[in-house]
């Protein structure tokens, strides 16, 4: 099992290609990126080296966490992974928590981030975001991990995404998530880290090119958070997806990958 500094990781694509490190959201599992890996590895003008990993405390990575977790810790984990794989500079693609960690990494070690893509992210926790996470913690504490796993898709996907899906397949997917579910204490620490994160006053320090992607129908993180990020970053581009919800890279992978690969190739992003 490939492991570096306690982090489970997998590599895809061309080893000599541009390194793309994909960092997942709250759940932390690199498997989240499964719908996107093949196309991102093929690239637009040449193959990329795609690396996915499980966040510390989740998946197949080391489950031990300190008493308090910060998004800076998550950013340093990406840096440790880069060091272990001898990657001098990489493109970081982060979804929600992974995007916030990417912002932290760009502040900690700006010389190591070639470009940064933040998907449905934020600079400072929004009141709506905080209310939704209070609800998710209440579900976890009051009804347990199974109820949390069952409720999670409601926050991630739009209603139409479920239409016509096979219930047996949905149950199997939920069972798989439950089998690898992090400790309840771990989820509390990760949620608290995201709630406490605030880099709003330091965005001007992040000078690398940044692509911000948001879905207008994201139930969890309002798209206005992406607009605020754009206003604070000196070298940022944003692209809004009309639909797709919080997990827009899963619900509309073709559009998501098109946006990412066009931007990485310095091509104009076509509007929907």
HELIX and SHEET records of a PDB file:
HELIX    1   1 UNK A   30  UNK A   33  5                                   4    
HELIX    2   2 UNK A   37  UNK A   42  1                                   6    
HELIX    3   3 UNK A   71  UNK A   84  1                                  14    
HELIX    4   4 UNK A   97  UNK A  108  1                                  12    
HELIX    5   5 UNK A  110  UNK A  112  5                                   3    
HELIX    6   6 UNK A  127  UNK A  143  1                                  17    
HELIX    7   7 UNK A  145  UNK A  156  1                                  12    
HELIX    8   8 UNK A  159  UNK A  162  1                                   4    
HELIX    9   9 UNK A  167  UNK A  179  1                                  13    
HELIX   10  10 UNK A  184  UNK A  196  1                                  13    
HELIX   11  11 UNK A  200  UNK A  205  5                                   6    
HELIX   12  12 UNK A  224  UNK A  232  1                                   9    
HELIX   13  13 UNK A  248  UNK A  251  1                                   4    
HELIX   14  14 UNK A  253  UNK A  264  1                                  12    
SHEET    1   A 8 UNK A   3  UNK A   4  0                                        
SHEET    2   A 8 UNK A   7  UNK A  13 -1                                        
SHEET    3   A 8 UNK A  48  UNK A  53 -1                                        
SHEET    4   A 8 UNK A  18  UNK A  23  1                                        
SHEET    5   A 8 UNK A  90  UNK A  95  1                                        
SHEET    6   A 8 UNK A 113  UNK A 119  1                                        
SHEET    7   A 8 UNK A 209  UNK A 215  1                                        
SHEET    8   A 8 UNK A 236  UNK A 241  1                                        
END                                                                             
